[in-house]
């Protein structure tokens, strides 16, 4: 099964050198364990672009969709046998990046 692990943060580029090193170790463990599909960090919400083309008249807006205290600052897409294994991996990821994370299964 595939799962998305979202990293929740409230500060842009807030990872310390120690956190980045721990994330590298966690990423290597995901690769070694055959769990990692894709991972990445994201730019700040202020650098985003929102596109709404639902009514056939494309509206392009700079900046975040919503004003939120927390946002997704990075993510992992992983392969896991089940939700329990995904939660266990996400728990390790939360410790490595020193942030709250959210786990969601792909449909």
C-alpha positions as CSV (number, residue, x, y, z in Angstrom):
1,X,0.0,0.0,0.0
2,X,1.1,3.5,-0.6
3,X,0.9,6.3,2.0
4,X,1.6,10.0,2.1
5,X,3.4,11.4,5.1
6,X,3.0,15.2,5.3
7,X,5.4,17.2,7.4
8,X,3.6,20.0,9.2
9,X,5.4,23.2,10.1
10,X,4.8,26.9,10.8
11,X,8.2,28.3,9.8
12,X,9.8,28.3,6.4
13,X,13.3,26.6,6.0
14,X,13.3,25.9,9.8
15,X,15.3,22.7,9.7
16,X,18.5,22.8,11.8
17,X,21.7,21.1,10.6
18,X,21.0,18.3,13.1
19,X,17.5,17.8,11.9
20,X,18.6,17.7,8.3
21,X,21.2,15.1,9.2
22,X,18.6,13.0,11.0
23,X,16.3,13.3,8.0
24,X,19.1,12.1,5.7
25,X,19.5,9.0,8.0
26,X,15.8,8.4,8.0
27,X,15.6,8.7,4.2
28,X,18.5,6.2,3.8
29,X,16.6,3.8,6.1
30,X,13.5,4.1,3.9
31,X,15.5,3.4,0.8
32,X,17.3,0.4,2.4
33,X,14.0,-1.0,3.7
34,X,12.3,-0.7,0.3
35,X,9.8,1.8,1.6
36,X,10.7,5.1,-0.1
37,X,8.9,6.0,-3.3
38,X,9.4,9.8,-3.3
39,X,10.3,12.5,-0.8
40,X,10.8,16.3,-1.0
41,X,10.6,19.6,0.8
42,X,8.3,22.4,-0.4
43,X,8.7,26.1,-0.7
44,X,6.8,28.5,1.5
45,X,3.0,28.9,0.9
46,X,3.7,32.6,0.0
47,X,5.6,31.3,-3.1
48,X,2.6,29.2,-4.2
49,X,0.2,29.8,-7.1
50,X,-3.4,28.8,-6.9
51,X,-5.3,28.0,-10.2
52,X,-9.1,27.7,-10.4
53,X,-10.3,26.6,-13.8
54,X,-13.6,25.0,-12.7
55,X,-15.9,27.4,-14.5
56,X,-13.9,27.5,-17.7
57,X,-12.4,30.9,-16.9
58,X,-9.0,30.3,-15.5
59,X,-8.2,32.4,-12.4
60,X,-4.6,32.4,-11.3
61,X,-3.7,33.8,-7.9
62,X,-0.3,34.2,-6.3
63,X,0.1,33.2,-2.7
64,X,-1.5,30.5,-0.5
65,X,-5.0,29.2,-0.9
66,X,-5.8,29.8,2.7
67,X,-4.2,31.6,5.6
68,X,-3.1,28.8,8.0
69,X,-0.8,28.7,11.0
70,X,0.6,25.3,9.9
71,X,1.3,24.1,6.4
72,X,2.9,21.2,4.6
73,X,6.6,21.9,4.4
74,X,7.6,18.5,3.0
75,X,6.4,15.0,2.4
76,X,7.3,11.3,1.9
77,X,5.4,8.9,-0.3
78,X,6.1,5.4,1.1
79,X,5.2,1.8,0.5
80,X,4.1,-0.1,3.6
81,X,2.4,-3.4,4.2
82,X,-0.4,-1.8,6.1
83,X,-1.5,1.3,8.2
84,X,0.4,0.1,11.3
85,X,3.7,-0.1,9.4
86,X,3.0,3.3,7.8
87,X,2.3,4.8,11.3
88,X,5.5,3.2,12.6
89,X,7.6,4.7,9.8
90,X,5.8,8.1,10.2
91,X,6.7,8.0,13.9
92,X,10.4,7.7,13.0
93,X,10.0,10.5,10.4
94,X,8.4,12.8,13.0
95,X,11.3,12.2,15.3
96,X,13.9,12.7,12.5
97,X,12.5,16.0,11.3
98,X,11.3,17.1,14.8
99,X,7.9,18.1,13.4
100,X,4.3,16.8,13.5
101,X,3.4,14.6,10.6
102,X,0.2,13.3,9.1
103,X,-0.2,9.9,7.5
104,X,-2.8,9.3,4.7
105,X,-3.4,6.3,2.5
106,X,-3.7,6.6,-1.2
107,X,-7.0,5.6,-2.6
